[in-house]
Amino acid sequence: MEPIIHTIFEKQTGTWQYIVACPNTRQAVIIDPVLNLSLSEFKITTTSADELLAVAETNNYTITRLLETHAHADHLTAAFYLQQRLLAQNKPKALISTGRRIRQVQETFAAKYAVPNAELEQAFDHLFDDDETFTIGDITAQVLHLPGHTPDHSGYKIGSNVFTGDSIFNPDVGSARCDFPNGDANALYNSMQKLLALPSHYKLYTGHDYPPADSGREPLPFVTVAEQLEGNKHVKKGTTKEEFVDWRRKRDASLNEPRLLHQALQVNIRGGRFPESSDGSQRTFLQVPFHIPQFR
């Protein structure tokens, strides 16, 4: 059985969000939902997340899981916000879920941002094992471990569709950076080859799209395995691992850090929760580390 798939593009961060539903039972999951963050206004809003809720409501879906492909460094997840909104509507609890290697990422960035362990232990309701299966109504989905961009990265195979996160981009964009802690260009090449070994008609739904300025095209949520093999500019058929790794490492060395890196990681390793307010208000504080000179 093939699922119903809704594709919702968040323009500010170039992120694809997905609602994937069983046509028989109307049970559904949401993949990689986004909170809207304005750095100029120091303000977080829920426009994008509320759009997801509206689609679910219009189609009479019961959201059973909120799936993260990895700890994103370019946007804040709306998973916890969505879970709380659904609970407030007396809906069943939607489980915030991701791959089990999120624990490694939590450990890395908890030390950097002084995040208490108590705020991490219950951040996710379920951590998937590699190749674990779960159900969306009458459909069986499978978790794929796809490391490289980050060590915790997972994809979700649902019918003949794979929601790849940042493990592969559309052909004229290519691939994602591998210079985050424990990222690995060798591992990313292997993950991309795992995806490219799937049947040629499978659809690979990407986590982002950044259409090149000269392409004249609109953002695309997916292309097929066959199209990726034919045209992915970084790993098309015939590209060797050595060629890819050499290019990827040189490219990554020239990149600036993502604009929302520090804010995103502090929220995303908490499963979408924010640090507790010290004064009980709606304000919260996220750390931005600086390297300062040693003064004598």
C-alpha positions in Angstrom: 0.0 0.0 0.0 1.2 3.5 -0.9 0.7 6.4 1.6 -0.9 9.7 1.0 1.9 12.3 1.1 1.5 16.1 1.7 4.6 18.2 1.0 4.9 21.6 2.8 7.9 23.8 2.0 9.2 26.2 4.6 10.9 29.0 2.6 13.0 30.7 5.3 15.2 27.7 5.9 14.5 25.9 2.6 13.1 22.9 4.5 10.7 20.3 3.2 8.2 19.1 5.8 6.0 16.0 5.2 2.7 14.6 6.4 2.5 10.9 5.5 -0.8 9.1 6.0 -2.5 5.7 5.7 -5.4 6.1 3.3 -7.4 3.4 5.1 -7.1 4.4 8.7 -6.2 8.1 8.4 -3.3 7.6 10.8 -0.4 9.8 9.9 3.1 11.0 10.8 4.8 14.4 10.4 8.4 14.4 9.4 10.8 17.3 10.2 8.4 20.0 11.3 9.8 23.6 11.6 9.3 26.5 14.0 9.8 30.0 12.6 12.6 32.0 14.1 13.3 35.7 13.5 16.8 36.6 14.7 16.1 40.3 14.0 13.0 40.3 16.3 14.2 37.7 18.8 10.9 36.0 18.2 9.7 32.5 17.6 6.4 31.9 15.8 4.4 28.8 14.8 3.1 29.7 11.4 4.6 26.7 9.6 3.7 24.3 12.4 0.1 25.6 12.4 -0.1 25.0 8.7 0.8 21.3 9.3 -2.0 21.1 12.0 -4.4 22.6 9.5 -3.6 20.0 6.9 -4.0 17.2 9.4 -7.4 18.6 10.6 -8.7 19.2 7.1 -8.0 15.6 6.2 -9.2 14.1 9.5 -5.7 12.6 10.3 -4.7 11.2 13.6 -1.0 12.1 14.1 0.7 9.1 15.7 4.4 10.1 15.5 6.5 13.2 15.0 9.6 12.0 13.2 13.0 13.7 13.1 15.6 12.6 10.6 18.4 14.1 12.7 19.4 17.0 15.0 19.1 19.8 12.6 21.5 22.7 12.6 19.6 25.1 10.4 16.1 25.2 11.9 14.3 24.6 15.2 12.0 21.5 15.3 8.3 22.1 16.0 7.9 18.5 17.3 7.2 19.4 20.9 5.0 22.3 20.0 2.9 20.0 17.8 2.7 17.3 20.4 1.4 19.7 23.0 -1.1 21.3 20.7 -2.5 17.9 19.8 -2.7 16.9 23.4 -4.6 20.1 24.2 -7.1 19.1 21.5 -7.6 15.8 23.4 -5.8 13.9 20.6 -3.7 10.8 21.3 -0.1 11.5 22.2 2.1 11.7 19.1 5.4 10.1 19.9 8.5 12.3 19.2 10.9 9.8 17.6 14.3 9.7 16.0 17.3 7.3 15.7 19.0 6.1 18.8 22.3 7.7 17.9 20.8 11.1 18.9 22.3 10.2 22.3 25.8 10.8 20.9 24.8 14.1 19.5 23.1 15.1 22.8 26.3 14.3 24.6 28.4 16.4 22.3 26.3 19.5 22.4 25.1 19.3 26.0 28.7 19.8 27.0 29.1 22.8 24.6 25.9 24.5 25.7 25.7 23.4 29.3 22.4 21.6 28.9 21.4 19.6 32.0 21.1 15.9 31.5 17.6 16.0 33.0 16.5 18.1 30.0 17.7 15.4 27.6 16.7 12.1 29.2 13.0 12.4 28.2 13.4 14.6 25.2 12.3 11.8 22.8 9.5 9.4 23.4 11.0 6.7 21.2 14.5 6.0 19.8 14.6 3.7 16.8 17.1 0.9 16.2 18.6 0.6 12.8 16.2 -1.1 10.4 13.4 -1.0 13.0 9.9 -1.1 11.6 6.8 0.7 12.8 3.3 1.1 11.5 1.3 4.0 10.1 -2.2 2.6 10.2 -2.0 -0.4 7.8 1.3 0.6 6.3 4.7 -0.7 7.6 7.5 1.8 7.6 11.2 1.1 8.1 14.0 3.2 9.6 17.2 3.5 7.7 20.5 4.6 9.3 22.0 7.1 6.9 25.0 8.7 8.7 27.5 11.1 7.2 25.9 14.6 7.4 25.5 13.8 11.1 26.1 10.5 13.0 22.5 10.2 14.1 20.9 10.6 10.7 18.0 8.4 9.8 15.7 8.1 6.8 12.2 6.5 6.7 11.1 4.1 4.0 7.3 4.2 3.6 6.0 2.3 0.6 8.1 3.1 -2.4 9.1 6.4 -0.8 12.1 7.3 1.3 12.2 10.4 3.3 16.0 11.0 3.2 16.5 14.1 5.4 19.8 15.6 4.5 21.4 12.3 3.3 20.9 13.3 -0.4 19.7 16.4 -2.1 18.1 16.9 -5.5 20.4 16.3 -8.5 21.4 19.9 -9.2 22.2 20.5 -5.5 23.9 17.2 -4.8 24.8 16.6 -1.2 25.0 18.0 2.3 28.0 19.2 4.3 29.8 16.7 6.6 31.8 19.0 8.8 29.6 18.9 11.9 31.0 16.9 14.9 31.3 13.2 13.9 30.2 14.0 10.4 32.0 11.9 7.8 32.1 12.2 4.0 33.0 8.6 3.6 29.9 7.6 5.6 27.8 10.0 3.6 28.9 8.5 0.3 28.0 5.0 1.7 24.6 6.3 2.8 23.9 7.8 -0.6 24.9 4.5 -2.3 22.4 2.7 -0.1 19.7 5.0 -1.3 20.8 4.7 -5.0 20.7 0.9 -4.7 16.9 1.0 -4.1 14.6 0.2 -7.1 14.8 2.8 -9.8 11.2 4.0 -9.4 11.5 4.7 -5.7 11.0 8.4 -4.8 13.7 10.1 -2.7 12.1 12.9 -0.7 14.7 15.4 0.4 15.0 17.4 3.6 15.8 20.6 1.9 15.9 22.1 -1.5 18.0 25.1 -2.7 17.3 25.6 -6.4 20.4 27.0 -8.1 19.8 30.6 -9.2 20.2 29.8 -12.8 17.9 26.8 -12.8 14.6 28.6 -13.0 12.8 25.9 -11.2 10.7 25.8 -8.1 11.6 23.7 -5.0 11.1 20.0 -5.6 10.2 17.6 -2.8 11.5 14.5 -4.6 13.0 12.8 -7.6 13.4 9.1 -8.4 16.4 6.9 -7.7 16.8 6.7 -11.5 17.0 10.5 -11.8 19.5 10.7 -9.0 21.7 8.0 -10.6 21.6 9.9 -13.9 22.1 13.4 -12.7 23.2 14.0 -9.1 26.2 16.3 -9.6 28.1 14.8 -6.6 27.3 11.1 -6.7 25.8 10.2 -10.1 26.5 6.7 -11.5 30.3 6.2 -11.9 31.4 8.7 -9.2 34.0 7.0 -7.0 34.2 7.4 -3.2 37.6 9.0 -3.5 36.3 11.7 -5.9 33.3 12.5 -3.7 35.2 12.6 -0.4 38.0 14.8 -1.8 35.5 17.3 -3.3 33.2 17.2 -0.2 36.1 17.9 2.3 37.4 20.8 0.2 33.9 22.3 -0.1 33.2 21.9 3.6 36.4 23.7 4.5 35.1 26.8 2.7 31.6 27.0 4.3 30.4 29.3 7.1 28.4 27.8 9.9 24.6 27.7 9.5 22.9 30.9 10.5 20.7 29.3 13.2 23.3 26.7 14.4 23.5 27.6 18.1 19.8 28.2 18.6 18.8 25.1 16.6 21.0 22.6 18.3 20.1 23.7 21.8 16.4 23.2 21.0 16.7 20.1 18.8 18.7 18.0 21.2 15.8 18.6 23.6 13.3 17.3 21.1 11.9 20.8 20.5 11.7 21.9 24.1 13.2 25.2 25.3 15.3 25.8 28.4 13.2 26.4 31.4 12.5 30.1 32.1 14.2 31.3 35.3 11.4 33.8 36.1 8.3 32.0 35.0 7.8 34.3 32.0 7.5 33.5 28.3 11.1 34.4 27.8 13.9 31.9 27.5 17.6 32.1 26.9 19.8 30.3 24.4 23.6 30.4 24.5 25.8 31.8 21.8 29.4 30.9 22.5 32.2 33.4 21.8 36.0 32.9 21.7 37.5 35.8 23.5 41.2 36.9 23.8 43.0 36.3 27.0 43.4 39.6 28.8 46.4 40.2 31.0 
